Amino acid sequence: MQRREIPARLAGSILLPATVYVTPRRPCKRLPPCGVSLLLSCCKLVSVFPNADSDRLRVILVAPRNPLNIGAAARAMSNFGFFHLRVVNPYELAFREARSAVGAAPLLTRAEEFKSLAEAVEDCTLVIGTTAVGQRQLQHPVRRLDQAARLFGKWLVGGRVALLFGSEKRGLSNEDLSHCHWLLRIPTREDHRSMNLGQAVAVCLYELAREPQASVKPEKHVPAIAADLERLTALLLDALQASGYLKSPSASQKRRSAAPTEDKIRRLVHRLRLSAPDAELTLGILRQILWKSRKDNDRSQ
C-alpha cells in the first residue's frame, strides 16, 4: 500500500483529507459484455427521487441573506425533485444575485416571495420548523430528521406541507416557531450543532427523498389550513380581550407583551390539530361570542 499526497486545492474541493492511502494498480482483464451485465445485476440501484406527493412540499426560507445559500438550497431542491420554493422577507440584494446562480435559475425564477410567514404558509395544512435546539426553551415537540422522514408520505397525502428554514444568522424566531405544528432537527454533533443553510436544506431533502414511500390512503381527517388557524387565533385573542380574560396592553406594555401572548395562543391553536370542518365551526362560534359580547357592552354604555 502506498501513501500519496493530494494537493490542498483538490483536497478542499472533494472533501477528503490531504493524505490518503491507495492500493497500487494491478493488471486486470477487460470484462466482456456479459460480465458487465452480471456485475450490474448484482448491484442494488436505489432511486432517490420521491413520488408525486413531493409536489405538495413547500420549502420556505425565512429572511435569507446570502445569495450562495439561496442558490445552494434551490439546487438541492432541483436535485431531489422538490420544485416549490418560497422566500419570506429576503435580503433584496441577496435574492437578486441568487437568481443567476448556476443550476438554480429555473427554480429560482418560479420562487414565490412573501412579506410575512403567515402569508407564506396560509395554504398549508402542516408547518414544520427546523432548529439546532441549543439552549432555546422550545414549546414544540422535536423530532429527529430520520424519524420525521418515515412519516412524511402520510403528511404529504393529507395536503401541502411547509418546511421552514431560518436565516443564517439567527435561525427561526419565536414568532416564526409559533406558526409551526412541530420541529425537526438534524442529528449533528453536540459541540457544533448548527449547519450552513444550503447544507441543511440538502440534508433534509435527501433524507425525505431516499425514504421509500409506500402507498398511503388519504385520511378522513382533513386538517385545517394555516390561514384558517391564523383567523382562529386572531378571533380568539379578540374574544379573550373582550371578555376581560386578557387585558388590552398599554402603549408601554404592547411592544413587550403583545407578541409573546399572541405566540402562545397561536401555539395552542396549532396543538389542537383541528380538522377543516371543526375549524370552520369554531370560527363561527367565536364570531357569535364576540358579536354578543360587543353588543352587550354597547348596551351597558
WOWO-V730361 format. One line per field, one symbol per residue. phi: phi as a letter, one per 20 degrees, with the letter a starting at -180 (. if undefined). psi: psi as a letter, one per 40 degrees, with the letter a starting at -180 (. if undefined). burial: 1 if it has 9 or more other ideal C-beta (glycine too) atoms within 8 Angstrom, else 0. A space follows every 50 residues. Layout:
# WOWO-V730361
phi=???
psi=???
burial=???
This chain:
# WOWO-V730361
phi=.ddcedggfffffdldffdcdcegfcgbefffgffffffffeeeedfeef effffeedecedlfcdffffffffffffgdnddddccdlffgfffffffe ffndgffffefddcecfgffdfedebcdddbemmefeedcfcdfgfffff dfgfffffqfcddeceffecmefffgffeeeacccefefgfbffcfgfff ffffffffffffeffceffffeffffffffffffffffffffenfdefff gfegfedffgfffffffffffflffgffffffffffffffffffffffff e
psi=hihihhiddddddefiidhihihiiihiihhidddddddddehhhhhehi adeeeehhhhhhfidhdddddddddddddefhehhihhfihdddddddde hheedddddeihhididdddedeiehhhiiiecbeigieiihiidddddd eddddddeahhhhhhiiddeahiddddeeidiiiihgihdegdiiidddd ddddddddddhhhihhhiidhhiiidddddddddddddddddeedhhhii ddedddddddddddddddddddfiiddddddddddddddddddddddddd .
burial=00000100001000000000000000000000000100100000000001 00110111111111111111111111110111111111010001101110 10011011011101001101110111111111000001010110100110 01111111111111111000010011111111111101000010101111 11111111111010000000011111011111101111111100000000 00110001001111111011000111011101100110110011001000 0
